[in-house]
Amino acid sequence: MPVATLATAGEISGHVGLESRYFTNDTSDSRQDRFGLSVFGQFEYFHDWDDGNQRFVATPFLRYDEDDSERTHFDLREFYYRKSFEDQGIDLYVGARTVFWGVTESLHLVDVINQTDLVENLDGEDKLGQPMVQLSWEQDWGTLDLFYLPYFRERTFPGENGRLRTPFVVDTDRAEYESGAEQWQPSFAARWSNSIGDWDIGVSQFYGNSPEPRFIQDNSGSETVLVPRYDLLNQTSIDVQYTAEDWLWKLEALTRDSFDGRSNAFVGGFEYTLFDIKETGLDIGLIAEFQYDDRSGEIQPIGDNDIAFGTRFTLNDTNDTDILFLTAIDVETGSQFYTVEADRRIGEDWEVELQARFFANADNANDPLTIFNQEDYFQLTLRKFF
């Protein structure tokens, strides 16, 4: 359908961009380069009718990476129809959506609905669109969301030429499942959320394929590979945020049952904001969080016993300049992860973003950060919005 026809029926927006990455170290694998370029674009079309009670949304995403064929990919981040029953406070969604749960800064522990698009970024914040039927019921006592997920999305991983990967390539074509239905194993989830005074509370339940695979090392071929295995997961979680003037107190906690039995995890802490420093418009947020995960088997979580500190600078200027410094330190191994994120608008339609990530003391064989020991990098992104 021509764009002009679409524009008369709804609205189109989006962005295109150019991204460059520079890694400060070589690896032992000659297939991996220190410098790489990629181009990407994300577009959103939506159309409302029936006085806003019906909506269609399509958000395609595409990236081309010059080095990593696995990072060159297409995804429908969102592609759904929504019907609102205003008198009953009910919204019905059918299609692919992106749903976020959680409140903490350093780790999104309870966010389980959408699969991580790991080839996009190491931080796990980019998600694949998840096919679903969602019923959202909003009442005075809170909002109840019910989810039916008929199809499972497998996690993306860098290919043999990609950086930020495991020493052995992950062979996604040979993925294994605990469930005989494999990707067609349906998942179910429910969530109650509400704002009560200064408290924001969410309680969630999930059952289905775990979005986090464990890996089976296969030495049978000419090259050793890792085969991802997705086990069934039964998870109960809670996320809480308490606002006390300039303080935000945050907690995410869960208990889960999977192939290795019952395990528990939480991340909690605070963000304290100093507003309008010396009447300059500058806001400074001070972040401190503790991460804990008691799993110790085949899955080695990064945030198993870590302290995270950070500082957020919001300039509140005409260019919307934001800067975030964050570091996480493993209490047991001493490994450290540093990240810097800064973005600034240029004019009305352009934005430049800088990311830098560094790993220190990540040489303990029992530390999951060891695989990134030579992966310090800078990333510069330029986006054009329309």
C-alpha positions in Angstrom: 0.0 0.0 0.0 1.5 3.4 -0.9 2.6 5.5 2.0 0.3 8.3 1.0 -2.7 6.0 1.3 -1.5 4.9 4.8 -1.0 8.5 5.9 -4.6 9.4 5.2 -5.8 6.4 7.3 -3.5 6.8 10.3 -0.1 8.1 11.3 3.4 7.0 10.5 6.5 7.8 12.5 9.9 6.2 13.1 13.6 6.6 12.8 16.6 5.4 10.8 20.1 5.3 12.0 23.8 4.5 11.6 25.7 2.7 14.3 29.4 2.2 14.7 31.2 0.0 17.3 34.9 0.0 18.2 36.3 -2.7 20.4 39.6 -1.9 22.2 40.9 -5.4 22.1 41.3 -8.2 19.6 40.1 -11.7 20.5 41.7 -15.1 19.8 39.1 -15.7 17.0 40.4 -14.1 13.8 36.8 -13.9 12.4 36.0 -11.1 14.8 36.9 -7.5 13.9 37.5 -4.6 16.2 35.4 -2.1 14.2 31.9 -2.6 12.8 29.1 -0.6 11.1 25.4 -1.2 10.9 22.3 0.6 9.7 18.8 0.2 11.2 15.3 1.5 11.1 12.2 1.3 13.1 8.8 2.5 11.9 5.4 2.8 13.5 2.0 2.9 11.8 -1.1 3.2 13.9 -4.7 3.8 13.0 -7.6 4.6 15.4 -11.3 4.4 14.6 -14.6 3.9 16.4 -13.9 7.0 18.6 -10.6 5.6 19.6 -12.1 2.3 20.8 -10.3 0.3 18.1 -6.7 0.6 17.1 -4.2 -1.2 14.8 -0.5 -0.8 15.3 2.5 -2.1 13.2 6.1 -1.5 14.3 8.6 -3.2 12.1 12.3 -3.2 12.9 15.2 -3.9 10.6 19.0 -3.9 11.0 21.8 -4.7 8.5 25.2 -5.4 10.1 28.3 -5.5 7.9 30.0 -8.2 9.9 27.5 -10.4 11.8 24.9 -12.1 9.7 23.0 -13.0 12.9 22.7 -9.4 13.8 21.2 -8.6 10.4 17.6 -9.3 11.1 14.0 -8.2 10.8 11.4 -8.3 13.6 7.8 -7.0 14.1 8.2 -5.4 17.5 4.5 -4.8 17.5 1.7 -5.9 15.2 -1.6 -6.0 16.9 -5.3 -5.0 17.0 -6.8 -3.5 20.2 -10.5 -3.3 21.1 -11.5 -1.2 24.0 -14.7 -1.9 25.9 -14.8 1.5 27.7 -17.9 0.9 29.9 -16.3 -2.2 31.4 -12.7 -0.9 31.6 -11.5 -3.7 29.4 -8.9 -3.6 26.6 -8.4 -6.7 24.4 -5.1 -7.0 22.4 -4.5 -9.6 19.7 -1.2 -9.9 17.9 2.5 -9.2 18.6 3.3 -6.8 21.4 6.1 -5.6 23.7 5.2 -5.5 27.4 7.5 -4.3 30.1 7.4 -5.3 33.8 9.8 -3.9 36.4 11.0 -0.8 38.3 14.8 -1.2 38.9 17.6 0.4 37.0 20.6 -2.1 37.0 18.7 -5.3 36.2 15.2 -6.0 34.9 14.6 -9.2 36.9 10.8 -9.8 36.5 10.4 -8.7 32.9 9.6 -12.1 31.4 6.9 -11.7 28.7 9.1 -10.7 25.8 12.3 -12.5 24.6 15.6 -10.6 24.7 16.9 -9.5 21.3 20.5 -10.0 22.5 22.2 -9.2 19.1 20.9 -5.7 19.6 22.6 -4.8 22.9 24.3 -6.5 25.8 22.0 -4.8 28.4 19.0 -7.0 27.4 16.6 -4.0 27.1 15.8 -4.7 23.4 13.0 -7.2 23.0 11.4 -9.3 20.3 7.7 -8.8 19.5 5.7 -11.6 21.3 2.6 -13.0 19.8 -0.2 -12.9 22.4 -3.8 -12.4 23.4 -3.9 -10.0 26.3 -7.0 -9.0 28.3 -6.5 -5.9 30.5 -9.2 -5.1 33.0 -8.8 -1.8 34.9 -10.9 -1.2 38.0 -10.7 0.8 41.2 -8.9 -2.1 42.9 -6.2 -2.1 40.2 -5.5 -3.5 36.8 -5.6 -7.2 36.0 -3.7 -8.4 32.9 -4.1 -11.9 31.5 -1.8 -13.2 28.8 -2.0 -16.2 26.5 1.2 -16.6 24.5 0.7 -19.2 21.8 4.2 -19.2 20.3 7.7 -18.9 21.8 10.4 -16.6 20.5 14.0 -18.0 20.8 16.7 -15.6 22.0 19.0 -14.1 19.4 22.8 -14.6 19.7 25.8 -13.1 17.9 27.1 -15.2 15.0 30.6 -16.5 14.4 31.8 -13.1 13.2 30.0 -11.1 15.9 31.5 -9.6 19.0 30.0 -9.8 22.6 29.5 -13.5 22.2 30.5 -16.7 24.1 33.9 -18.2 23.2 32.0 -21.0 21.3 29.3 -20.0 18.8 25.7 -20.6 19.9 24.0 -22.8 17.3 20.4 -21.5 17.4 19.3 -23.9 14.6 19.7 -26.8 17.0 17.8 -25.4 20.0 16.3 -28.0 22.3 13.3 -27.9 24.6 12.0 -29.6 27.7 8.5 -29.5 26.2 7.7 -31.8 23.3 5.7 -28.9 21.8 8.9 -26.9 21.5 8.2 -23.4 20.3 4.4 -24.1 20.2 4.4 -24.8 23.9 1.8 -22.1 25.1 2.8 -19.8 27.9 0.3 -18.2 30.3 0.8 -15.1 32.6 -1.3 -13.0 34.9 -0.4 -9.7 36.5 -2.1 -7.4 39.0 -0.9 -3.9 39.4 -2.0 -0.8 41.2 -0.9 2.6 42.6 -1.9 3.1 46.2 -0.8 6.4 47.5 3.0 6.6 47.1 3.2 2.9 46.3 3.3 1.3 42.8 2.9 -2.5 43.1 2.8 -5.3 40.7 2.4 -9.1 41.3 2.9 -11.5 38.5 2.7 -15.2 37.6 4.2 -16.9 34.5 4.2 -20.4 33.2 5.8 -21.6 30.0 9.1 -21.9 28.2 11.9 -20.0 30.0 13.2 -17.1 27.9 16.6 -17.7 29.4 18.3 -20.9 28.0 21.0 -23.0 29.4 23.7 -24.3 27.1 24.9 -27.8 26.2 28.4 -28.0 24.8 28.7 -30.1 21.6 32.1 -31.3 20.5 30.9 -33.7 17.9 31.5 -31.5 14.8 34.5 -29.8 13.3 33.9 -26.9 15.7 32.7 -26.9 19.2 29.3 -25.1 19.6 26.8 -24.4 22.3 23.3 -25.7 21.9 20.6 -23.6 23.7 18.0 -25.6 25.7 14.8 -24.0 26.9 13.3 -25.5 30.0 9.8 -24.9 31.4 9.5 -22.2 34.0 7.0 -21.5 36.7 7.7 -18.0 38.1 6.0 -15.8 40.7 7.3 -12.2 41.1 6.6 -8.9 42.7 7.8 -5.4 41.8 7.4 -2.4 44.2 8.3 1.3 44.0 7.8 3.7 46.8 8.0 7.5 46.2 9.1 9.6 49.1 9.6 13.2 47.8 13.1 13.0 46.2 13.6 9.3 46.9 12.5 6.3 44.8 12.8 3.0 46.7 12.6 0.0 44.3 12.4 -3.8 44.6 12.0 -6.7 42.2 11.8 -10.2 43.6 10.9 -13.6 42.3 10.7 -17.3 43.1 10.9 -19.8 40.3 10.8 -23.5 39.6 12.6 -24.9 36.6 14.9 -27.8 35.6 17.3 -27.2 38.5 14.5 -26.9 41.2 13.4 -23.9 43.2 15.4 -20.7 43.1 15.0 -17.1 44.3 16.3 -13.8 43.2 15.9 -10.1 44.0 17.2 -6.7 43.1 16.5 -3.7 45.2 17.7 -0.2 46.1 17.0 3.5 45.6 17.4 6.5 43.4 17.8 9.9 45.1 17.4 12.9 42.8 18.9 16.4 43.4 16.6 18.7 41.4 17.6 22.0 39.6 21.1 22.2 41.0 21.9 25.9 41.6 18.9 26.8 39.5 20.7 25.6 36.3 18.0 23.1 35.4 20.4 20.2 36.1 19.0 17.2 37.9 21.4 14.6 39.4 20.1 11.1 40.3 22.1 8.9 42.6 21.5 5.2 42.2 22.4 2.2 44.4 21.0 -1.3 44.1 21.9 -4.8 45.2 21.4 -7.9 43.0 21.1 -11.4 44.3 20.4 -14.8 42.6 20.9 -18.1 44.4 21.2 -20.2 41.2 24.5 -22.1 41.1 24.1 -24.8 38.5 24.3 -24.8 34.7 22.9 -21.2 34.5 25.3 -18.7 36.0 23.5 -15.4 36.4 25.5 -12.2 36.1 23.7 -10.5 39.0 24.2 -13.2 41.6 25.7 -11.2 44.4 26.4 -7.7 43.0 26.3 -4.1 44.1 25.4 -1.5 41.5 26.1 2.2 41.7 25.2 4.9 39.3 24.7 8.6 38.6 22.2 10.1 36.2 22.5 13.6 34.8 19.5 15.2 33.2 20.3 18.6 31.9 16.7 19.6 31.0 18.0 21.7 28.2 16.5 22.3 24.8 18.5 19.4 23.4 17.2 16.8 26.0 20.8 15.9 27.1 20.9 12.8 29.4 24.0 11.0 30.8 24.0 7.8 32.8 27.1 6.3 34.6 26.6 2.8 36.1 28.9 0.2 37.6 28.2 -3.2 39.0 30.7 -5.1 41.3 30.5 -8.8 42.1 31.0 -9.1 45.9 32.5 -12.6 45.6 34.8 -12.5 42.6 35.5 -8.7 42.4 34.7 -8.5 38.7 33.4 -5.1 37.6 31.2 -3.9 34.8 31.1 -0.2 33.8 28.7 1.4 31.4 28.2 5.0 30.1 25.2 6.1 28.2 24.7 9.6 26.8 22.2 11.0 24.3 21.5 14.4 22.9 19.1 15.8 20.3 20.5 17.7 17.4 17.9 20.1 16.0 14.4 18.9 15.7 14.9 15.5 14.0 18.3 14.2 14.9 19.8 12.4 17.9 23.3 11.3 18.7 23.9 8.6 21.4 27.2 7.3 22.9 27.5 4.0 24.8 30.7 2.7 26.4 31.0 -0.6 28.3 34.1 -1.9 30.1 34.9 -5.0 32.0 37.5 -5.3 34.8 38.9 -8.2 36.9 36.7 -10.5 34.8 39.2 -13.3 34.8 37.7 -15.7 37.4 36.6 -19.0 35.7 33.5 -19.1 37.8 32.4 -15.6 36.9 29.9 -15.3 34.0 31.6 -12.0 33.0 34.7 -13.9 32.0 33.5 -14.3 28.5 33.5 -10.5 28.0 37.0 -10.0 29.4 38.3 -8.7 26.0 35.1 -7.0 24.9 35.4 -3.4 26.1 33.9 -1.2 23.4 32.5 2.2 22.4 29.3 2.6 20.4 28.2 5.8 18.6 24.7 6.0 17.1 23.2 8.7 14.9 19.4 8.7 14.4 17.1 10.6 12.1 13.4 10.8 13.3 10.5 11.5 11.1 
